């Protein structure tokens, strides 16, 4: 593994899941790997779980961390080649990435989609330019189109439930007052496609994810029907893909409720957090003993630790 940009970087997902679970039992067993090394963490967007869990993962491996928030602590970066930099952007990615590579041994980046320019978002301008110009491994802490650290943690969370049968997993769209990107939905879909599971996506018309990602996954437009017999319900909002970045409607009927969860097979409820209570899911669902949202957040540390460990082992 040279970089961790998406789930495709994992050679074998089942092996990775088992190794992450093993890490939880001996978190400091590989503390020597990161000694005298530094992880740089660059945030173009806010974070709670990603920042803290990745820092904790680094500490487990003996890594030092340096954190910079580009919203208020750094020069605005220019990513285009050949541009005359006469505007607000005062530093080019070529110099910035090279400099960070001198200060750090690994770099982790969080940069959301703009939701205004689909082509640039899908080109992953921020992430891929750091890969292009940095000389150290790059880790995706959520980008315009992917959140592979979250997806690995979600896979571990599902595995830990110890189901002996082939589970039914439902990724359901849920309402939200603002337009949100597709990153979590995309990565969860890619992850679930690699599990031995009956995986379906439920969404209103017009909210289909990128068909290049969903592929042959079953799409359903009746949430009640999708929930029937489900073992896991993962709720997440995303904006329209075809009408890019738009909220087509704010449909409260798609909120996950206790009544809807009764249609399931005592399903475990999952969400990446933060979650808007009584908008995405009601209080009863979140406070129920079948809610896994806190354990998902806990597993973020060990998913990040596994990724950092692989990169450190590869030099």
Buried (B, 14 or more C-beta within 10 A) or exposed (E): EEBBBBBEBBEEBEEBBEBBBEBBEEBEEBEEBBEEBBBBBBBBBEBEBBBEBBBBBBBBBBBBBEBBBBEEEBEEBBBEEEEEEEEEBEBBBBEBBEEBBEEBBBBBBBBBBBBEBBEBBBBBBBBBBBBEBBEBBBBBBBBBBBBBBBBBBBBBBBBBEEEEEEBBBBBBBBBBEEBBBBBBBBBBBBBBBBBEBBBBBBBBEEBBBBEEBBEEBEBBBEBEEBBEEBBBBBBBBBBBBEEBBEBEBEBEEBBBBEEBBEBBBEBBBBBBBEBBEBBBBBEBBBEBEBBBBEBBBBBBBBBBBBBBBBBBEEE
